[in-house]
Every structure is written in structure tokens, then in C-alpha cells.
Amino acid sequence: MTTLLEVKDLTKRFGGLTAVNHFSTHLVEGELCALIGPNGSGKTTIFNVITGIYEPTEGSIIFQGEDISGKRPDQITKRGIARTFQNIRLFKGLNVLENVIVGKHLRLASDPASAILHLPNYMKEESEMRRTGMTLLESLGLDRFAEDEPTSLPYGLQRKLEIARALATEPRLLLLDEPAAGMSPSDAEELMAFIQHILDSFDLTIFLIEHQMRVVMGICPRIIVIDHGEKIAEGNPEQIQNDDRVIEAYLGVVDHA
Amino acid sequence: MKLKRNTILTFIALLVIVVLLFFAEKSLNPYYRRILNLCAIYSIFSVTFNLIFGYTGQFSLGHAGFAAIGAYVAALLTLSPAQKAVNFFLKPIISPLANVELPFLLALIVGGLITAILSMLIAWPALRLHGDYLAIATLGFSEIIRSLMVNMQSLTNGALGLKGIPGYTNLFWSWGCLAVCVFIIKRLVDSSYGRAISAVRDDEVAAEALGVNLFKHKMMAFGVSSFFVGVAGGLMANLISTIDPKVFLFTLTYQIVGVTVMGGMGSLTGSVISASLYTIFLEALRPLESQFTIGSLTVPGIPGMRMVIFSVLLLLVILFSRKGLMGNNEFSWDGLFRLFNRLRSKKGDGSTGGDEA
């Protein structure tokens, strides 16, 4: 069990607001870990710092032994961290397959000139991108929508497409920001099975945000809970469910009087 | 089979165009030739603007300034040393340029390259801005370039402009450059790089999270676009043979924006069609600016009347086809045949009510 990602004493302040306060954790290779907490507790901020959208105010992010804090999002993606977003951010002007193979662009070796001139090195890469993109869509059951516009897909499939697009970058670590947001309980359950399927069939680690505790209890062996930017609990689902501070954060203080 | 038909049709169409250009160049009067040349030049302006705005989503209003750079570079490189001496009578031209005279092709390429380099220097800081802010910054830069041209007397001859630029531009040069420009931009936007810039246009945050280097791709689009803007500027200088800073007012940029919107964002053929229609219409409407009579009503010649009509036409296009003439579709033979079939079936089924709702 080697450590893949280490978050060391991370603090992120926006002016006077401390969104994340001295948060530390680590992820080991191949695990599925959930980050939960009430609304506004700083979950997405942690993701945004890990993926380079924000720079940490204090602390550092170590990925595969390298300090990646302060690097640009595209540099971090190139090193093997991919993510999805809480609100769906698909490329409306591209079809489903193209959305996925945009994720392959970062591994493209040919320069623009050989792309314009259709030189053999580019044409080979282009057909390889399309082939592996289709294989990826097939393995996730999205291949029959390859030529469709992403906005024409039903909501649940758009979510899956976002995950497929992130997988196209061949990540070692996949960050999923509320993948089940806005889904009915049965759809959310199906999506969790889908995530389990990804974990089983791709060689990667998954870190996911969810604010409904119920959704992650079934599939995540390890859960981290944060509130007001601070880690308040960490452990397996059973430990989390019985933790006083977690209950307090979600339901308020129990009045014993 | 179908592919073959389309290839043959394209081949025939290209041949017809070349033959037509040949005859136009040989036998058409200079006025019509000039309009056809301007069609191609405006098409290049519009196609390049489409690459920046329609495909990459960067609202840059620097076209007039960039065209000015290309035009002045090409003009200075093609003017003969004797003609330069005539032009620069107030203040002599700086020495290394005084004796330079390059062939037209080389002058166009150098003009394009210098435009690309200068515009990328401008884009370096400006591309950190988004949307309206980028538009304001680039518009400002475009005006700075123009006012530099008024004031750098020994390089540009200031407000006097340059006269007697050799009229090298003919239909083969202008339409040839347009063909190369469309070919390169089309190949680029259809490639993996094209998908990446479209991703940047649709959602910068998501594109960056997928590993697209925003800065590099925006710069690439900017560089390719402004290279051809510079070339088109050079073609224009060697067509109208007299240029001064006033030719490159920001109104030129607005015309290009209007034409591109009318043609359809994300359609290169739309840009070409729209720019050609615009150029031809603008000339065809010229009589409106002199006195004319409709029945018993006599309309005095109002300068600027053409632009009023053009604005109305633009409004009508936007009203009836919100995405412009071509939307984001390209011209294709299949599309043309579909259109024919639809028109024919509409006519045929007119009495029975038609089969489509």
C-alpha cells in the first residue's frame, strides 16, 4: 500500500474567510475514499486546491512524491489527477466522442503543423485517439451516443460522460465532485455501482465528494468528514455514523435538558 | 460512391472557379475586378475573426490594427526606393528600409509574420482577460497601433500615408491567399488542436482540468489568425495602392464583426459567403447615396445611407436566422442536395399540403 496523494496541513483563506483550515489526509493507491460534510464546509475548495484551480494559502499537496501545490490545472492533470465538476461542464459545441477525446489531447505528440498538413504521425495519433475514445465509451456503455450532442443526453448520462471524459486523461487519481448531485436515490445508487465498476476495471484511486451520507455509506470503506473547513472525523462508515461530532454537524447539538 | 461524387463535384467547382477568375482577370473592367478582390480580402478578415471568436471564444477587437501592420509592412517592402523617396518628403525614411524592395510573395509573408509576432506580444498580457475586458483591451491596442502610425513619421510617413504602392494584387493573389487561409484554418479547427480550442470556448475551467494549456492554445489561435490578417492587409495595400492610418479605423473591425456574425459563428464558408455578399451589396447600394427618385418622391443624396441599409439587412438576418446565414454548419454538397430536394418536394407537395410540418 503506497501513498498516492498526501495533503499536508492545507489551509485556504479567501480574504478573512478561512474555507479550509489545517486539513491533512492521505490516499493510498487503489482505494475509494469519500469526503463528506454539510453545505459550505469546504469540500469543493479542497478539490479546487488539489487540482490547481486555487493555490493553497498554507500547506502542500504531494502527489506521487512530487509537490504539486501551485501548479496550473493542466500541469496537474498531465501528472495524473483528473476531476469532474459539481455542476455539469460538458463542451456543448463538441459531440460525445469529441468531448472524451479532448481528454486525450494532452498526450498528443504531434505539433499543429503536422495536424494541419495531415502528416502520418498526426493521422496515426488521431485515429488512435478515436479508437481508444470509442473503447472507453464502450466500456462505460456510452458508445451508442458517440455522435450525439452532449446536451441531448439525459442528466444521468451527462454525469457519466463527465466521468468518461476525466478517465480519458488516463488518471492515477480521479476526483469526483458530487457525482450524484440532483439524482433520485435509485439513480444515485446506480451511479455508485458505476463508480465501483470504474474502480474495479481501471487501475486508479477515487476520491469523491458527497453531501448525502447515505449515498456513500454502502460503497466507501473510508470516509472523511469536514465541517467549517476542519476535519472532524475519519474512519469506516460505522465509525462515522456513530461519531458525536458528525451527528452534531449534520443534525445540530442534541439537547439533553 | 457518394464520396466519389462529392470529390468530383469539388474538383469541377474548383476548376470552374479558376477558369472564372482567369476570365475575370483578363476581361472584367477594373472596377468589378477590384470588388472581387475586396470580396476575397474581406473574406480573409472574416474567416480569421471567426477562428478567434467563433472557434476559440476570445472576443478580440484588434483586427483593424493588425491589418494595418500587415498593410504597412507589405507596402514598405514593395515600394521601390525611388517611390519611397517621393513619399517621404517631410522626413526621410529610416535608412535600412529606404533601399529594400522585395518580391510580393515575400513581402506578404514577412507582413504576416510581423503581424503575428506583434499581435502575440499584445495577446500575451491581454489574453489573461476575458469577454468584454479582452474586447476593450484589444480595441485599445488597435487604436494605439493606429496612432503610432500617425506619429512614427520616419517609418510610416505619418498621416500623409503611403502612395504609389505597386498594384501587385490580382484575383489570383487574393483568392489564392483566401484558399490557403481557409484550408489551413479548416484543417486546424478539425484537428485535435481545434477540439481543444473549442473546449476552451465552451468552458475554460473544464478544458484546463482536462489538461488543455489555455494560454498556449489561445496564443496559437491568435498567431494563426493574425498572420492571415497581416497577409490580407498586405493584399489590401497592394490593391488600393494608397494607404494611410485612416483606412484602419476601428470601424473596419466592427464591419468584420458584423460580417462574421451575419455569416455564422463557427462556419468558415459562412464567413466567405457573408463577406462577399457584404462587399458586393455595399457597392451595389452606392447609388442610394446620390440623389434618386421613387415615383414623385425625390430623395436627396445622404452619405452613409448604405450603412443604414446594411444594418437593416444584418438585423433581418439575425431576426430570421439567429445563428447567421450558415449557423455553425459548413457548405457541403450533401447539404446542397438536401436543400434542393427539400425545395423540390415543397413545390411538388404544395397542392397536397406537404409531408413536413
HADDOCK unambig.tbl for C-alpha pairs under 7 A between the chains (distance, minus, plus):
assign (segid A and resid 73 and name CA) (segid B and resid 208 and name CA) 5.84 0.50 0.50
assign (segid A and resid 73 and name CA) (segid B and resid 209 and name CA) 5.48 0.50 0.50
assign (segid A and resid 73 and name CA) (segid B and resid 211 and name CA) 6.95 0.50 0.50
assign (segid A and resid 74 and name CA) (segid B and resid 208 and name CA) 5.13 0.50 0.50
assign (segid A and resid 74 and name CA) (segid B and resid 209 and name CA) 5.74 0.50 0.50
assign (segid A and resid 74 and name CA) (segid B and resid 210 and name CA) 6.56 0.50 0.50
assign (segid A and resid 74 and name CA) (segid B and resid 211 and name CA) 3.83 0.50 0.50
assign (segid A and resid 74 and name CA) (segid B and resid 212 and name CA) 5.72 0.50 0.50
assign (segid A and resid 74 and name CA) (segid B and resid 213 and name CA) 5.80 0.50 0.50
assign (segid A and resid 75 and name CA) (segid B and resid 211 and name CA) 6.67 0.50 0.50
assign (segid A and resid 77 and name CA) (segid B and resid 209 and name CA) 6.33 0.50 0.50
assign (segid A and resid 77 and name CA) (segid B and resid 210 and name CA) 6.35 0.50 0.50
assign (segid A and resid 77 and name CA) (segid B and resid 211 and name CA) 5.23 0.50 0.50
assign (segid A and resid 78 and name CA) (segid B and resid 211 and name CA) 5.97 0.50 0.50
assign (segid A and resid 82 and name CA) (segid B and resid 209 and name CA) 6.89 0.50 0.50
assign (segid A and resid 82 and name CA) (segid B and resid 210 and name CA) 6.95 0.50 0.50
assign (segid A and resid 83 and name CA) (segid B and resid 209 and name CA) 6.93 0.50 0.50
assign (segid A and resid 89 and name CA) (segid B and resid 203 and name CA) 6.82 0.50 0.50
assign (segid A and resid 89 and name CA) (segid B and resid 206 and name CA) 6.22 0.50 0.50
assign (segid A and resid 91 and name CA) (segid B and resid 199 and name CA) 5.72 0.50 0.50
assign (segid A and resid 91 and name CA) (segid B and resid 202 and name CA) 5.32 0.50 0.50
assign (segid A and resid 91 and name CA) (segid B and resid 203 and name CA) 6.54 0.50 0.50
assign (segid A and resid 92 and name CA) (segid B and resid 202 and name CA) 6.39 0.50 0.50
assign (segid A and resid 93 and name CA) (segid B and resid 198 and name CA) 6.91 0.50 0.50
assign (segid A and resid 93 and name CA) (segid B and resid 202 and name CA) 6.81 0.50 0.50
assign (segid A and resid 102 and name CA) (segid B and resid 195 and name CA) 6.29 0.50 0.50
assign (segid A and resid 102 and name CA) (segid B and resid 196 and name CA) 5.97 0.50 0.50
assign (segid A and resid 103 and name CA) (segid B and resid 210 and name CA) 5.23 0.50 0.50
assign (segid A and resid 103 and name CA) (segid B and resid 211 and name CA) 6.91 0.50 0.50
assign (segid A and resid 105 and name CA) (segid B and resid 192 and name CA) 6.32 0.50 0.50
assign (segid A and resid 106 and name CA) (segid B and resid 211 and name CA) 5.49 0.50 0.50
assign (segid A and resid 106 and name CA) (segid B and resid 212 and name CA) 6.30 0.50 0.50
assign (segid A and resid 112 and name CA) (segid B and resid 193 and name CA) 6.85 0.50 0.50
assign (segid A and resid 115 and name CA) (segid B and resid 188 and name CA) 6.82 0.50 0.50
assign (segid A and resid 115 and name CA) (segid B and resid 191 and name CA) 6.16 0.50 0.50
assign (segid A and resid 116 and name CA) (segid B and resid 184 and name CA) 6.14 0.50 0.50
assign (segid A and resid 116 and name CA) (segid B and resid 187 and name CA) 4.99 0.50 0.50
assign (segid A and resid 116 and name CA) (segid B and resid 188 and name CA) 5.33 0.50 0.50
assign (segid A and resid 166 and name CA) (segid B and resid 210 and name CA) 6.69 0.50 0.50
assign (segid A and resid 169 and name CA) (segid B and resid 210 and name CA) 6.75 0.50 0.50
